[in-house]
Amino acid sequence: MANAAPASTLACYRVAQEALSNASKHGKAQHIDVELSLERNELCLTITDDGQGFDPLALRSHKKGGGFGLIGMQERLKMLQGRLETISTPGVGTQIVAMIPLKDEVLSHKFAYNGGGTT
C-alpha cells in the first residue's frame, strides 16, 4: 500500500482492527485470515474467520442498521466512496470485504512517498 492515499490506508487499518476485534470478541474465532489486494482499481481488504457467525439480516433489524462496529466500518468506507460487504452464517463464520476505489494518480504512481513530500 506504499502508493495508496493516507485516508485509504487509515480506513483499511481501522476496518481490519474492528473486524479482528469482532471476530475475537463476538465470534470467538480460532483462525482469522486477512488479505489485502488490488482488484480493478480498488483496494480490497478481506477478513475471514471461523467463528460463530451471525445472521446479518437479524442483526440489522434488531439494532436498526447493525452493530456499532459494522456501522462505523460502513461510514468510514462511505466517506471514501467505498463499500462494505458482510457475509456470515451462524455456526460457520464471517467474511468482511471492504472495497476502496483508488484515484488515477495513485494508480499511475505520480505521487511517491519520500518522507513527507511529493515528487
NORPE-V822091 format. One record per pair of residues at least 12 apart in sequence whose C-alpha atoms are under 8 Angstrom apart, sorted by the first residue. I is the first residue (numbers start at 1). J is the second residue. Records with the same first field share a line. If there is no record, write none. Layout:
I->J + J
This chain:
2->112 + 113
3->106 + 107 + 109 + 111 + 112 + 113
4->102 + 106
5->102 + 106
7->80
8->80 + 100
11->76 + 77
12->45 + 98
14->73
15->73 + 98
16->34 + 45 + 47
18->69 + 73
19->47 + 96
20->32 + 47
22->69
23->49 + 51 + 94
24->51
26->52
27->51 + 52 + 53 + 93
28->51 + 52
29->49 + 50 + 51 + 52 + 93
30->49 + 50 + 51
31->49 + 50 + 51
32->47 + 48 + 49 + 50
33->46 + 47 + 48 + 49
34->46 + 47 + 48
35->47
41->101 + 102 + 103 + 107
42->99 + 100 + 101 + 102
43->98 + 99 + 100 + 101 + 102
44->97 + 98 + 99 + 100
45->96 + 97 + 98 + 99
46->95 + 96 + 97 + 98
47->95 + 96 + 97
48->93 + 94 + 95 + 96
49->93 + 94 + 95
50->92 + 93 + 94
51->91 + 92 + 93 + 94
52->90 + 91 + 92 + 93 + 94
53->88 + 89 + 90 + 91 + 92 + 93 + 94
54->88 + 89 + 90 + 91 + 93 + 94
55->88 + 89 + 90
56->86 + 87 + 88
77->98 + 99 + 100
80->100 + 101
81->100 + 101
82->98 + 99 + 100 + 101
83->98 + 99 + 100
84->96 + 97 + 98 + 99
85->97 + 98
